[in-house]
Amino acid sequence: MSYTKESLERVLAAAGDATVDYVNSAGARRYMVVTTDFDNKYIKAKLSERKRAFDETGIVVFAWDIDKFKTIDPATVVGITPMSSTLKNV
């Protein structure tokens, strides 16, 4: 499935925390565990530490597995799995 910026924003907002599968610049498939919900103390503290400007062409997410903000290019996303389905809401 291909995503536009708007459709990716909608899917990620609905998913909450999610695993995003994407293809990196070298053509390898990778993943990140991300959220677009920045409304907690931990992420807000990280946001205040951020030194670079956000890239306006992609979707800004917080990647839990690498503990930093990343910008995802919608064109590289090949799959999204909500963590609730992975964890079965346990």
Number of C-alpha atoms within 10 A of each C-alpha: 7 11 16 14 14 11 12 20 18 11 15 22 14 12 19 15 21 24 22 20 17 21 16 13 8 6 9 8 13 12 17 19 20 26 23 19 13 14 8 8 9 9 19 11 11 14 14 8 10 11 7 7 6 13 12 9 11 18 19 18 21 22 22 16 11 11 12 15 20 17 15 19 20 19 15 16 21 16 14 19 16 20 17 13 11 11 8 8 7 6
